[in-house]
Amino acid sequence: MIKLRWSRPARWTAAVLFVGLLAGVAPMLAACNRSDGDLEFKRDGYQLHGVSAEALPSKEEEPAPLVDAGQHDDQGVRMFKKDDKLWDHPVAQAQWALRNLTSWEATNDRRYLDRAIANAQRNLDRRVESRGAWWYPYEFDLTRCKGRPVIKATWYSGMSQGQLLSVFVRLFEETGDAKWKEAADKTFLSLTLPPDEKAPWAVWTDPDGYLWLEEYPESDALRGERVMNGHIFSMFGVYDYWRITKDSRAVTIFDGAASTVRRYLPSKIRVEDWASRYSIKCTHNHVKYHQVHTRQTLSLYGVTHAPAFAELAYNLRSDYPVPDLKGTVQFEAGTHKGYTFDVKGAVTGEKSASFSKPTRAAVDQRIRVRNRGIYYRVTGGALAGYLVPEEYGQRVLLGKAVEHRYVPAREIKVAPGSYTAYAYDDTGKVVGSKEVKVDAASTFSVQASAWVNGRLSYEVTSGDLTGHWLPHDTGITFS
């Protein structure tokens, strides 16, 4: 158990109090700079590593369109509509700012940067200062899942603190304006402070000693819902802060938060062969956030180089892969059945089609059916509108699907035996192959994994198989 004390150096506090006396605000500063107490939590020892700009965990993959179709006010700030009223929503504003930064970086169109600044500035203008940190309030009540208490205004969120931290860091990098660095410093401080029933808080340690960057704090009991995606999004803000400061406190907080992911995601959030749960207290399966968990854990591997996170992403992808895609399935000659299912996986309809030669059809989904396997949703040909089961040698999606790339490269364990790896073109056509005989247990370096022509495969970057995709079989272990 690590015990941290974040109280400030005495000389710094004295200097601030002196300035405050001159400004006539000494009572407020004295309240903000009282002893912050201790924050204790378990750590596994994860370290942080730099990544490319394209691989930043906080970088929004989806750019912002120039025309905002969402709810916004006349200043271009993203808003949240509830009870027929528009409210400021710090997470929504942070995510919209990050998307606009993605568009700004891609186009150099100043309108995107201005919109990111406007959303960030709204939060600076609304900030609450407490215990030396800056906090970004929610002024509406929020209903949670069944059995959870309504969160009463005014409340604060570890997720918004972390995502706004990413916004401030990246605006400082883009503009060089020192006010964004100050905002980052003050916001990061909020993620180091323990719970306080009389003040804003966003971080707590659960009964098992694990640190949570809490999306939905419950101040009446100094606990929270323990939302996994919000926790990790906040971690990405801590990572961004570490990138520009190399502050050892950021490493400590990130390590504790990463240890929490490693402790709870495999056992409390993951559901084998189905979509993961939303949070520790709201245990419903959530298809959307399952994909978020998968992307987040792969990003955690990139910044920590810890194999456990690559394995988590690998398992989550197998449980419930990204369903939406555009592709082509090849049916081998013979009879094939398509099905329709209800939400529990019971068959509600079926249709057969026979082909005298290999036949191709368009599909728009590769999806897991409840209590069954992976199916393709056909959109063209004799089985249009039906789901057909993925089966290598019978029905396969041509090309690559649900690819994970690994930086740094991962290692797979390979048992003795003979293996054949393949090179493919973009359509999935085999353009080359290599066979290798492994005489003793070995490891191969791989830079990606994906389903290629219907088989889980690994892109090898070492030895004779470099540049080829090695299909998974019983002699290969990823973990």
N, C-alpha and C positions, 0 to 999 in steps of 0.2 A: 504494500500500500504506500503510495507516494503522498506526502503531505506538503502542500505548497502554501506559502504565505506571500500574498501579493501587496503587502503594505509598501508605500512609497518611501524613498530615502528622505530622511528628516530635513536635509537642507532644501530639497525641492519643495516639500510641503511648506516650509517656513517662508520660502520666497513667494510662493503663490499667495499665502495668507497676507504677506506684507503688501503685495500688489492689490489684494482684495480690500485691505484696510484703506488704502489710498482711494479706491474706487467706491468705498462705502458699502461693500457687499461682503464683509467678513463673516457674518453669521451664516450666509448661504454656503460659502466655501468651506467653512469649518464643518458643516454638516456633510458636505460632499466628500471630505477628506478624512473622515473618521476611519479607524482601523477596519480593514476589510475582512479580517478573520482568516480562517483556513479553509481550503478546499482539498479534500482527500479523495484519491481514486487509484484504481489499479492500472498498471501499465505493462504492456508486453515488450516494449523496447523498440517500436518502429521508428525508423529514421526517414528523413525527407530527401528527395532528389529533384533536380530540375527537369523540366520537360520542354518540348518545343511549344511555340505559341499556339500551334494548331491543336496540341494535345492538352491544353490547360483544362483542368476539370470544370472550371467555372465558365468556360466558353460555351455559349448557347449554339447548338448545332443549327437550329432553325433561325435564319436571319429575319429581321423585321421588314415587313413591306413598307413602302413609302406612304401608302394610305392606310391609316390605322382603322381597321374595321371593328375594333373593340370599344368598350366604354372608355371615354376620355373626356376631360374638361376642355375649356376653351384655350388653355395653355399647353395642350398636348400631353398632359399627364394622365397616365393610365389610372382608371378608377374602378371601383367595385360597386355594383348595384345590389342593394339589399333594402327590402321594405320600401321600394319606390324612391330610394334616395341614393345618391352617389357618395361613396365613402373613399377616403384614402386607404390603400391596402399596401403596406410596405413590401410584402413579398411580390405581389403583382407588379409593383413599380420597379422593384429591383430586377425581376426577370425581364421586364420590358426594356429596361435600360441595358441589360446585358445583350439582349437580342439586337438592339440598335447599335451597340458597339460592334457586334459581329458584322452588321451591314456596313458600318462606317469603315471597318478594317478592309472589307472586300471592295468597296466602291470609292472611298475617299470623298463621299458626298457629305458635306458639312451638316446637312439637315438631320442626318442620323445622330451625329455627335451632339448636336444641339438638343435633340429630343432626349438622349441619354442624360445629358446634364440637367435638363428640366426636371426629370423624374428623380434624379439624385438630390437636386436642390430642394425639391418639395419636402423630402425627408429631413434635410438639414434644418429647414425652416420650422418643422413641426417637432423637432427633437426635444426630449426631456433630459435634463442633466441630473444625474444622481450618482453618488459615490465616485465622482470624477469621470464617469463614463457617459456616453451619449446613447440614448434609447429612442426607439421609433414606435409610437403608440398605435394601437388599434382602438377606435372609439365606438365600435359596435359590439353587441353581444354575439357569441358564436355557439351554436348547438353542435355537439359532437355526436358520436354514435350512441346507440342504445346503452343505457347504463352509465354513461359518462356525464359529468356535470356540465351545465351551460357555463361557458367562460364569459364572465361579466366584464364589460368595459369599465375602466381602461385596462388593457392587458398588453403584454409584450411577448415577442416570440424569438427564440433562439435561431430559427430559420431566417427570419428577416434580418436579424443582427448579422448573421453570417453572410447572407447574400448581398446585403448592402455593403458589407465590408469588401466583398469582391468588386462591387461597383466603384467604391471609392479608390481602391488600389488601382484599378484599371484606368479610371479617369485621371489619376495622378500620373500614371505612365503615359497616357495619351497627351495630356495638356501641360504637365510640369507645374501645375498650379498647386502651391503649398497647402491651400485650404483642403484639398482632397487628402493629402497626407495627414493633416491634423484630424480630419474626419475618420480616417482609417485607424489612427492611434487611439482615439477616444472610443471608437466602436469595438476594436479588438479588446480593449480593457473590459468591456461588458461581458465578454466570454471567459473572463478569468475570475469573476466575482461569485461567491457562493450565494445561495438563496437568502432572501430577506423578506419576511412577511409584510414589512412596512415600506418596501422600496421595490423598484423594478428588478427583475432577475430573469435569467434565461438558461442557467446552467445548474445542474444538480447531480448528486451522486446517489445512485439507487441503493436499496438495502444490501445488495451483493457487492457494493463497492465500485461500481462502474459509472463512468462519467457520461452524462447525457447533455447534449446541446439541444435543449427542449423546445420543440415547435409550439406546444400548447401547455405552458406552465399553469399549475393550479396553486395559487398562492395561499389558499386556505389550509393546505396540508403540506406545502413546500414539496410537491411532487409533480409528475407530469404523465402524459399519455405514452411517452417513449415512441415517437414516430420515427421510423428508420430513415425514410427518404429525407425528411427535414433535418435530421441529425447530420446526415452525410453532406447535404447541401451546405450546411453551416461549416462543416469541416473544410470545404473547398475555400470558403472565405479565410479561414485560419491559414490554409496553405498559401493563398495569394499574399497574405500579410507576411508570412515567412519569406516569400520570394523576394520582397523588396527590403526587408529589414534584417533577415537572418536572426530574428529575436528567438532566444532559447525558450522563452515562455510559449511561443507558438508551437515549437516542436513538442513540448511537454503536453500542451492541450491536445494537439493532433494525435499524439501517441495514445493518450488516454481515451480519446474518442474512437480511434481506430481499434483499440482493444475491445471497446464496447461492441463494435460491429462484428469483430471476430467471435465474440462470446455469444451474441444473441441472434445474429442473422441465420446461421445454420440450424439452430435448434428451435427458435421461437418465431421467426419470420418466414423462413423457407418452408414450402410444402412440396414434398417430392412428387413429381409428375403433375403438378398443377401450379396455378398462379400463387405467388407469395402473399402473406398477410400484410395488412397496412401498418399495424403498429402492435405493440405489446398489449395495449388495453383495448384497441379496436381491431378485433382479430379476423374480420371478414377478408376473404380473398379479393385481391384487387389487380385485374389484368393490366391496367395502365401503369400502376406503380411497380408491378413486377418488372416491366421493361425498364423503368427508372432504376430499380435496384440492380438490375443486370449491368446497365451502363455505368452506374456509380461504382460498383465493385471492380469493374475492369479499370476504371480511372484510378481507384485506390492502388491497384497493382502498379500502374505507371508511376505514381509519385512515391511509393514506398519500396517497390521492387520485392514485395513480400509475396511468395508463391501462393499463400493461403487465399489472397484476394482474387488472383487469376482463377484459382480452382472454384471459388464461390461463383464467379461470373460464368464459368464453364457449366457448373451444375444448374444454375438458374436458367441459362439458355436451354439446356436439355429439358428442364421441367416444363417450360412454356415459352417456346421461341417467339420472336416477333412474327405476328400472323400475317400482316399485310405485305404483299409483294406483287410484282408483275413478272410472270415468267411462262415457261413452256414445259409441260410434262410430256414425256415420251412413254407411250403404252407399247409394250411388246405384243407380238401377235398372240391372239387368244381371246378369252372371254374375261371381262372385267366388270366389277360391280361398283356402283355408286350408291351413296346413302344420304339420307337426311336424319338429323338427330334433334332431340329436345335438349334443354339445358343440362339435364342430368346424364346425357349420353345414351339415352334409350333410342333405338331405331324407330323412326316415324315414317320412313319410306325408303324404297330402293329401286334401282334400275340396272339392267345388264346391257352390255354392249360387246359385240364380238368384232375383232379386227383380223383380217387375213394377213396383214403385214404390220410392221411397226408404224404407229400412228401418233401424231402429236396434237396437243390441244392446249389452249391458253388457260391459265389459272390466275387467280388474284389473291389466294391465301395459301399459306402452309401453316396449319393450325393444329393444336392438340385438342382432341375431343375428350370430354370428361370420362374418366374410367376406361379410356381407350388409348390408341397411339396417335401418331401424326398423320394428318389427312391434307390433301390438296383440294381446294374448291375450284371446280372446273367452270369455265365461263364460255367455252365454245365446243362445238361438236356434239356427238351423240349423248354425252353425259353432262351437258351444260346444266348448271344448277345443283349438281350433286357433289358430295365429298367422296374422294377415292383415297384408300389408304396408301401411304408411302411404303414401297417395298422394293428394295434393290433387286434388279433383274426383271422386274415386272412393270413398275410405275415409278419413274424418277423425275425430279425437277432438274432440268439441264442447267449447268453452270453452278455458281457458288451461291449459297444462302447463309444468312446469319453469321457472317464472318467476324471473328475476333482477332485483332492484331496485337502482338505482344512486344512492347518496348520497355525493358530489354527482352531479348528472346528467352523463351522458356525451354525447359528440357523435358522430354518424354523418356520413359524407361521402356526399353525394348528387350523382350526375352529372346533366347536363341531360337533361330528359325530362318525361313526364307521369306522375303518381303518384296513386293513390287510397288513402286511409286510411279505416278503419272504426271505428265505435263498436259495442260488443257489450253484451248483457245477460249475466247470470251463466250462462246456459245456452248461450252462444255464438251466440245469435240476433243478426243484424245489425239495429241500431236506428238507424243513421245512417251517412252516408259523406260524404267531402269529396275533391275532386280538386284537385290543384295542379300547375301547370306550372313547372318549374325551367329557367330560361333559361341559367344559368351554374352551374358547380360550386359547391355550397353545403354548409353544415353545418346539421343539425337537432339540437336538444337533445332527449335521450330520458331518461326516468327508469326504464325497465324494458324488458326483452326477454323473450319467451316464445314458445312454439308456441301460436298461437291458431287454432282450427279447422284444425289440420293444417299451418299455415304459420308459419315463423319470422317474428315481427313485433316492432315497436318502438313503445312508447308515447311519443308525441311531446309535448313540453312547450314548444314554441316555434312562433310563427307561426300561420298559418291552420289547421294540423293539430293544434293543442293539444287534448289529451284524446282523440285518435284513435290507433288502432294501424295503423302503416304496415307492410305486408308486405315482407319482404326480396326483393330481386331483384338482377339483375346490375349495376344502377346504384348500389347501396348498399354501403358499406364500413363495418364496425364498428371495425376497428383504427385 
